[in-house]
């Protein structure tokens, strides 16, 4: 019986979906956004917070203001690239309008 239960647990964990994330951080120091991609959002945010990410090391403190999750790594990477571009930034300006107002963020697109 224990083997079956153990086997069922293994089957269950193998079927759990892995997500890939696109996220946006707001630097409280310089007021700019950072857009990134990661397969593990919690660990990546910890790395940003602790200064282990070169691009944001000197822009701390940082605040996670938005994220999206994807089942496909390719889709997540494409979305990250899109959001970093002109049309994507414009879309963010519209999509996160109330968030930006709440944070008193000046649209530096």
N, C-alpha and C positions, 0 to 999 in steps of 0.2 A: 504494500500500500504506500509506504513512504517513497519508494522509487517512482511510482506513478505520479504522486503529487510533485515530487522533485522534477520529473520529466515535464509535467504540465507547467510548472513554473518556468522552466527553461524555454518551452514553446511560447509561453506568454511573453517573456522578456524579448525573445527574438522578433516578435510581431509588433513591438512598440515602435511607433513612428519616430524617426529622428527629424528634428526640425533644423532649419538654417535661418539665421536672423539677419535682417538689415536694421540698423539702429541709428538713432540720432542723439548726439550729446550736445549740450549747450555749455560752453565754457563760461563760468561765472567771472573769470578773470578778464578775458578779452571780449566777451559777448558774442563770439562766433560759434558756428555750428561745426560739428565733426560728424561725418556720415561714414559708417563702417559696416562690415559683414563679418559674421562669425557662426560657427556651428554650436557654440556654447556661450550663450549670452551672459549668464551669471559670472563665469570665470573671466570673460573678456572685460566686463564692467569692473571687476575687481582689479584686473591688470591696469586699466585706465586710472582707476582711483588711487592705486598704489604707485603710479609713476613708471610702470614697466613698458609703456607704449611711447615710443619716441615722438610720434606726431602730437601727442597730448600731454606729454610729461610736464611741460612748462606752462600749460594752459589750465591747470587745476586750480580750484575745484571744478568738477564737471557734474552735470545733472543729466540723467537719462530722461529725455522728453518724449521719445516715440520709438516704437519698434514694430516690425512686421515679421511674421514667420512664414516659411515656405517649406514644402516637402522636398523640393528639388534644389540642390545646391546651385545648379546652373541658373535657375530662375532668381534665386537670391542675389547671386553675383551680378546678373544683368540689371536687376532692380537697383542695386547699389550704384552701378555705373550710371544708370539713367538719372537717379536722384542727384548725383554729383554734377550733372550737366545742366545746361540752361533751362530746357523744358521741364526737367525734373524739379529743379529749384522753384520754378514758377508754380508747379503743381503743389509743392510743399507749402508755398506761401498761401495758397487757397485752402488746402486741406487742413492746415494747422493754424488757421487764422485766429481762432479763439484762444488756442494755447499760447501763441505768440503775444496776443494782447494781454493775457493773464501774466505772462512772464516779463512783460514790458520789453519784448525783443524788437529791436529795430531791424527790419528786413534788409540785410546786407547781401542781396543776391546779385 
